[in-house]
Amino acid sequence: MSLEQCEKYTDSALRVGDADRYPQRVAGEFIGVVVSNDWVNKEYKHLVLKVHERALGTYAGQFFHLLCPTPDGAEVWMRRPMSVYRVDKKAGQLEFLYKCEGRGTRGMGMLAKGDEFNIAGPLGKGFKLDPAWKNIVVLGRGVGLATLAPLSQLAAEKKVGVTTILSARNPDVVMSKDLFESLGAKTVTVLDTDKSSDVANVSKIIEALIADKKADAFFTCGSSRLLKLMQQLGKKHGIPGQVAMEQIMVCGVGACYVCMRTFEIDGVKTLKRVCRDGPVFDMQTAVGW
Ligand SMILES: Cc1cc2nc3c(=O)[nH]c(=O)nc-3n(C[C@H](O)[C@H](O)[C@H](O)COP(=O)(O)OP(=O)(O)OC[C@H]3O[C@@H](n4cnc5c(N)ncnc54)[C@H](O)[C@@H]3O)c2cc1C
């Protein structure tokens, strides 16, 4: 079955019990069991789930749609989209890094070891690595770093060098540094507190990487101003790039069209569904927010 045919089955992903009819189906609904759910700082938690082996077949940049428990006894309407932070195939575990902010993620924050958690996925189109790329630059901010983190796994598998620029408000909320470094990536941290996260400084860092031939492709998530910077530098130096977009979602499988965003392709503005056509898109087509 071709990948394209497989993708067709994503629409039926939430139908339970059809695994026999569609053995090569790429997505499904799974019950994960919580291994741990710990705070990594004051705002973010790290959830580790033991899952069915089919849920482990996820690409960097894909996401799961999570049925979050209630934090207050009232119903939590709709699933919440969440990028896969890390896949541990040996241990049969999926990991998520998330910001505890609204009712869904606060409910998630209450999950304890041994609890069951309903997840649907893997969904969407993830990052792609061109075999010709030897070195890539990854630029993320805030929770965008959770989405970019699995690129480090993918790049390590393909023996691609990674420089990651981690942008954060302050040192307490710098995330994924350890994960990137443990997989061989070089990291540069830029902060609002010392103004090193200013666009002009980040631009200088990337220009130096380009001059050093360490930038065959760009990857970004989590900041409109950083997306614009990478688009400008990409255009100027002819460097391709990919961006992972975030958008409020309802169905997560392309049926409801709630997550439409504007893209510009060859000068023509067009609408695309972030859940199904993305969430990873060609960087130059994305219109910032
Ligand atoms: C593809 C994708 C991957 C994501 N990956 C991560 C991740 O790895 N870690 C993480 O912390 N966050 C991630 N987000 C954002 C995350 O989905 C929202 O923060 C979360 O849905 C907020 O839910 P809530 O109940 O806490 O907030 P609420 O404000 O109560 O949510 C209300 C509604 O808004 C939606 N919503 C709110 N903020 C966002 C947002 N930024 N993007 C999409 N929907 C939103 C929720 O789904 C819900 O329907 C991702 C979003 C997308 C689209």
The ligand as an SDF file (V2000), in Angstrom:
LIG
                    3D

 53 58  0  0  0  0  0  0  0  0999 V2000
   -0.2050   20.1550   15.8870 C   0  0  0  0  0  0  0  0  0  0  0  0
   -0.1340   20.7450   17.2740 C   0  0  0  0  0  0  0  0  0  0  0  0
    0.8440   20.2920   18.1490 C   0  0  0  0  0  0  0  0  0  0  0  0
    0.9150   20.8250   19.4440 C   0  0  0  0  0  0  0  0  0  0  0  0
    1.8790   20.3520   20.2670 N   0  0  0  0  0  0  0  0  0  0  0  0
    1.9590   20.8130   21.5190 C   0  0  0  0  0  0  0  0  0  0  0  0
    2.9420   20.3090   22.4040 C   0  0  0  0  0  0  0  0  0  0  0  0
    3.7540   19.4560   22.0570 O   0  0  0  0  0  0  0  0  0  0  0  0
    2.9470   20.7970   23.6730 N   0  0  0  0  0  0  0  0  0  0  0  0
    2.0490   21.7610   24.0870 C   0  0  0  0  0  0  0  0  0  0  0  0
    2.1090   22.1830   25.2440 O   0  0  0  0  0  0  0  0  0  0  0  0
    1.1400   22.2660   23.2550 N   0  0  0  0  0  0  0  0  0  0  0  0
    1.0540   21.8090   21.9850 C   0  0  0  0  0  0  0  0  0  0  0  0
    0.1030   22.3030   21.1550 N   0  0  0  0  0  0  0  0  0  0  0  0
   -0.8260   23.2980   21.6690 C   0  0  0  0  0  0  0  0  0  0  0  0
   -1.9020   22.5880   22.4720 C   0  0  0  0  0  0  0  0  0  0  0  0
   -2.7550   21.8580   21.6120 O   0  0  0  0  0  0  0  0  0  0  0  0
   -2.7610   23.6060   23.2040 C   0  0  0  0  0  0  0  0  0  0  0  0
   -1.9460   24.2990   24.0980 O   0  0  0  0  0  0  0  0  0  0  0  0
   -3.8410   22.9130   23.9490 C   0  0  0  0  0  0  0  0  0  0  0  0
   -4.7890   22.4370   23.0470 O   0  0  0  0  0  0  0  0  0  0  0  0
   -4.4860   23.8400   24.9050 C   0  0  0  0  0  0  0  0  0  0  0  0
   -5.5260   23.1160   25.5260 O   0  0  0  0  0  0  0  0  0  0  0  0
   -6.0410   23.5550   26.9420 P   0  0  0  0  0  0  0  0  0  0  0  0
   -7.2180   22.7540   27.2640 O   0  0  0  0  0  0  0  0  0  0  0  0
   -4.9280   23.5560   27.9200 O   0  0  0  0  0  0  0  0  0  0  0  0
   -6.4120   25.0660   26.6930 O   0  0  0  0  0  0  0  0  0  0  0  0
   -7.8130   25.7140   26.4100 P   0  0  0  0  0  0  0  0  0  0  0  0
   -7.5140   27.1430   26.2370 O   0  0  0  0  0  0  0  0  0  0  0  0
   -8.7960   25.3400   27.4660 O   0  0  0  0  0  0  0  0  0  0  0  0
   -8.2430   25.1080   25.0520 O   0  0  0  0  0  0  0  0  0  0  0  0
   -9.3950   25.5420   24.4540 C   0  0  0  0  0  0  0  0  0  0  0  0
   -9.4300   25.0920   23.0450 C   0  0  0  0  0  0  0  0  0  0  0  0
   -8.4430   25.7510   22.2970 O   0  0  0  0  0  0  0  0  0  0  0  0
   -7.6200   24.8090   21.6600 C   0  0  0  0  0  0  0  0  0  0  0  0
   -6.2810   25.4190   21.7050 N   0  0  0  0  0  0  0  0  0  0  0  0
   -5.8320   26.3170   22.5930 C   0  0  0  0  0  0  0  0  0  0  0  0
   -4.5920   26.6990   22.3120 N   0  0  0  0  0  0  0  0  0  0  0  0
   -4.2130   26.0500   21.1870 C   0  0  0  0  0  0  0  0  0  0  0  0
   -3.0590   26.0450   20.3900 C   0  0  0  0  0  0  0  0  0  0  0  0
   -1.9810   26.7940   20.6510 N   0  0  0  0  0  0  0  0  0  0  0  0
   -3.0230   25.2370   19.3200 N   0  0  0  0  0  0  0  0  0  0  0  0
   -4.0780   24.4820   19.0210 C   0  0  0  0  0  0  0  0  0  0  0  0
   -5.2260   24.4500   19.7310 N   0  0  0  0  0  0  0  0  0  0  0  0
   -5.2910   25.2230   20.8020 C   0  0  0  0  0  0  0  0  0  0  0  0
   -7.7860   23.5300   22.4220 C   0  0  0  0  0  0  0  0  0  0  0  0
   -7.5920   22.3680   21.6100 O   0  0  0  0  0  0  0  0  0  0  0  0
   -9.2230   23.6370   22.8400 C   0  0  0  0  0  0  0  0  0  0  0  0
  -10.0850   23.1970   21.8130 O   0  0  0  0  0  0  0  0  0  0  0  0
    0.0070   21.8150   19.8570 C   0  0  0  0  0  0  0  0  0  0  0  0
   -0.9700   22.2770   18.9720 C   0  0  0  0  0  0  0  0  0  0  0  0
   -1.0450   21.7470   17.6920 C   0  0  0  0  0  0  0  0  0  0  0  0
   -2.0810   22.2290   16.7500 C   0  0  0  0  0  0  0  0  0  0  0  0
  1  2  1  0
  2  3  1  0
  2 52  2  0
  3  4  2  0
  4  5  1  0
  4 50  1  0
  5  6  2  0
  6  7  1  0
  6 13  1  0
  7  8  2  0
  7  9  1  0
  9 10  1  0
 10 11  2  0
 10 12  1  0
 12 13  2  0
 13 14  1  0
 14 15  1  0
 14 50  1  0
 15 16  1  0
 16 17  1  0
 16 18  1  0
 18 19  1  0
 18 20  1  0
 20 21  1  0
 20 22  1  0
 22 23  1  0
 23 24  1  0
 24 25  2  0
 24 26  1  0
 24 27  1  0
 27 28  1  0
 28 29  2  0
 28 30  1  0
 28 31  1  0
 31 32  1  0
 32 33  1  0
 33 34  1  0
 33 48  1  0
 34 35  1  0
 35 36  1  0
 35 46  1  0
 36 37  1  0
 36 45  1  0
 37 38  2  0
 38 39  1  0
 39 40  1  0
 39 45  2  0
 40 41  1  0
 40 42  2  0
 42 43  1  0
 43 44  2  0
 44 45  1  0
 46 47  1  0
 46 48  1  0
 48 49  1  0
 50 51  2  0
 51 52  1  0
 52 53  1  0
M  END
$$$$
